[in-house]
Amino acid sequence: MDSPAIRDSTVLVTGGAGFIGSHLVDALVPHNEVRVLDNFTTGDPAHLPDDVTVIEGDVGDPIALQEAARGVDVIFHHAAVVSVTQSVDRPRQSNRTNLEAGLLVLEQARQEDARVVVASSAAVYGHPEELPVSETASTNPTSPYGVQKLALDEYARLYAELYDLPTVALRYFNVYGPRQRGPYSGVISTFLEQARADEPITIEGDGQQSRDFVHVSDVVRANLRAATTDAVGEAYNVGTGERTTIRDLAETVRDATESSSSIAHREPRPGDIRHSGADTAKTARELGFEARVGLESGIRSLVERDAGVPTRGDPETAVELPGE
Ligand code: UD2
């Protein structure tokens, strides 16, 4: 089931200075020629290693994209407006980046005869009808962001079918890890910040809602599989298969940080999804990928990293190329 590692290839990572993109770049750089297309609105140039070619520009700009994609073998498409809230406030603006630019990437890949790995999302499912949610479950997105990701995910499948373009869509569940920052960065980074400052950890609602938290190093490994798999034209869930309640998460974070924070409840988030968890069977069977980092060790490594303690088997550096 092991697919060979991606090596000696020219690859483009759109959104390569962002949270997930920059970790992927780190894993690709030792064995490939890596280009990054990023407009640095949320991405950080400091995350990029020296050995990459940086094209500063918008993924929706055909000229910049054409330059960045010239001669590439694989495009990892991670550029996106990742905020669900922002997509609700300004659906057309996020559509331009999340869907129109994504379509431009697929078209450019056709020109270059390049493989495309698309960053899709569990948001395509909306409120799941059953748990864990499998790739064949019905898709009922509850936000423009989810609609945009679903359309791109479908386009990826269609491009494989219509034009024989090798595409893979990866449906990420709740991704966490180093470099995740900012107002839309996710509950784990928010809780960690609160705990470190000994401020109350704020649970929205009763805390019994649950999520499937997947470490960014596992997401990178899923991308590396997608780069070489023969099982193209498909969408795959990328999660751990384990669900954790937000209450348990708050306690895990508090314990790991040895914080004296209280746990406070506030109003539930409007439209919040109650439970989300990946059925990982198809991804394991067809992509040969299973997550390795459990939530507790993932959080511990984040805490130790922050305290400057070198950790053995640190999940961030534990990304191994498949086949090695
Ligand atoms: C995730 C993705 C989003 C989209 C969506 C699809 C992240 C960061 N976002 O949104 O892009 O794919 O899934 O369903 O992965 N919470 C608190 N206190 C806080 C912050 C959050 O209780 O201070 C709760 C929040 O109400 C929710 C849960 O934690 O129930 C997770 O929130 P999130 O923003 O990390 O991620 P989610 O699942 O809304």
Boltz pocket constraint, residues with backbone or C-beta under 6 A from the ligand:
constraints:
  - pocket:
      binder: B
      contacts: [[A, 82], [A, 84], [A, 121], [A, 122], [A, 123], [A, 124], [A, 126], [A, 172], [A, 173], [A, 174], [A, 175], [A, 184], [A, 185], [A, 186], [A, 187], [A, 188], [A, 190], [A, 191], [A, 202], [A, 203], [A, 204], [A, 205], [A, 209], [A, 211], [A, 246], [A, 268], [A, 269], [A, 272], [A, 273], [A, 276]]
      max_distance: 6.0
